[in-house]
Amino acid sequence: MENNSNSTKVKVETDYSAHEENPGPAKNAIEEKNDKGVGNTIKWVILIAVIALAIIYFFFI
């Protein structure tokens, strides 16, 4: 028995030949507004973690 349901209630696309001319991502995926702001936060968290680990490394070596 084939299960055609998914949790998003969106039909799975099977017409791949319709997108041969433009196989890129959907327009709304490219133009989506970044309203979460996690990108800048994770950059700073990684930078601080690397600096802290470097300081700990140099104290114990």
C-alpha positions, 0 to 999 in steps of 0.5 A, spaced: 500 500 500 502 506 497 502 512 502 502 519 499 501 523 505 506 527 508 505 532 515 505 538 511 499 537 507 503 538 500 502 534 494 509 531 492 512 533 486 512 528 480 512 532 474 520 533 473 520 534 466 516 541 467 522 544 470 528 542 465 528 549 463 529 552 470 531 547 475 533 552 480 530 553 487 523 556 488 523 564 487 520 564 494 525 561 497 530 566 494 526 572 496 525 569 503 526 575 508 531 573 514 527 574 520 530 570 525 537 573 525 541 567 528 546 567 522 550 573 526 549 570 533 552 563 531 558 567 528 560 570 534 558 564 539 563 560 534 569 566 534 568 566 542 568 559 543 575 558 538 578 564 542 576 561 549 579 554 547 585 557 544 586 561 551 585 554 555 590 550 550 596 555 551 595 555 559 595 547 559 600 546 554 
